[in-house]
Amino acid sequence: MFKPKQQTMIIPQSEHLRLAGELAFLWGNAQFELPPLPQLSVITGIALHDRAYGYLDNLPIGEMAEERWLAVTRKGFFMPCSDPVADLITRIHLLRLVSGQHAPARDELAGEMRLIIQQQMAQHALDAALFQQVDRMTAFCDAVAFDFCWGEPASQQLEVVAHYTGAQSSMTMVRYQVSGSEIQLDPWPLKVRGYTGYLVGYQLEGYPEQADALLVPYTLRPFAC
């Protein structure tokens, strides 16, 4: 769960996932091609990229012990999924997180993850290089949702695939800025010219036993608007 420092509410991981999935659902236009994979599978993989936390989790981001975080990440990696494309998108994301730092427990889990991913790719005759390219989209959607749920102004730019042409796929740097309820993107990677939605947050006091809900609106728009 996310505990914005300046507010008395939390946003659970399930809502963070929902925003990342919404970005994936809206992705694609003349400048930004959709991955050459089943679209709903791509959306599912991104929307469930941290799938082990449950609906109303009580695991504060940034406060969990490393051992606990690794246990949750391992659980997410091995959760069942009947869609191999969606499953691999999620698993590659989790491997990237585990591989972000080196420590014996992390390295051991990462090695196990890599072997299973390789076997799954071979079993379904899927292109590992393509999935690494799609992971850039996962990382972008995750980062935007993460910073929004954290509740503080943030700005970052990440490289994503603009056009999928195999090993020569073209990349584009996309910048985003989060400020209050606004999320600005440049260049614009979505198929709509603007979008307003909401997440569900909860009052911090009494959570999760007393889930006192409140809506957290957000607006996606280009920088130029």
VENJO-V564666 format. One record per backbone hydrogen bond with DSSP energy under -0.5 kcal/mol. CO is the residue of the C=O (numbers start at 0). NH is the residue of the N-H. Records with the same first field share a line. If there is no record, write none. Layout:
# VENJO-V564666
CO = NH  NH
This chain:
# VENJO-V564666
0 = 60
1 = 3  10
3 = 6
7 = 203
9 = 201
10 = 1
11 = 14  15
12 = 16
13 = 17
14 = 18
15 = 19
16 = 20
17 = 21
18 = 22
19 = 23
20 = 24
21 = 25
22 = 26
23 = 26
25 = 190
30 = 32
31 = 28
34 = 36
37 = 41
38 = 42
39 = 43
40 = 44
41 = 45
42 = 46
43 = 47
45 = 48
47 = 50
49 = 52
54 = 56
57 = 59
59 = 62  63
64 = 68
65 = 69
66 = 70
67 = 71
68 = 72
69 = 73
70 = 74
71 = 75
72 = 76
73 = 77
74 = 78
75 = 78
81 = 83
82 = 86
83 = 87
84 = 88
85 = 89
86 = 90
87 = 91
88 = 92
89 = 93
90 = 94
91 = 95
92 = 96
93 = 97
94 = 98
96 = 99
97 = 100
100 = 102
102 = 106
103 = 107
104 = 108
105 = 109
106 = 110
107 = 111
108 = 112
109 = 113
110 = 114
111 = 115
112 = 116
113 = 117
114 = 118
115 = 119
116 = 120
117 = 121
118 = 122
119 = 123
120 = 125
121 = 124
125 = 127
126 = 130
127 = 131
128 = 132
129 = 133
130 = 134
131 = 135
132 = 135  136
133 = 136  137
134 = 138
135 = 139
136 = 140
137 = 141
138 = 142
139 = 143
140 = 144
141 = 145
142 = 146
143 = 147
144 = 148
145 = 149
146 = 150  151
147 = 150
149 = 4
153 = 177
155 = 175
157 = 173
159 = 171
161 = 32
162 = 164  169
164 = 167
165 = 168
169 = 161  162
171 = 159  173
173 = 157
174 = 185
175 = 155
176 = 178  183
177 = 153
178 = 181
180 = 218
181 = 178
182 = 220
183 = 176
184 = 222
185 = 174
186 = 188
188 = 27
192 = 221
194 = 219
196 = 217
198 = 200  215
200 = 213
201 = 9
203 = 206
205 = 209
208 = 210
209 = 211
210 = 212
211 = 202
213 = 200
214 = 216
215 = 198
217 = 196
218 = 182
219 = 194
220 = 184
221 = 224
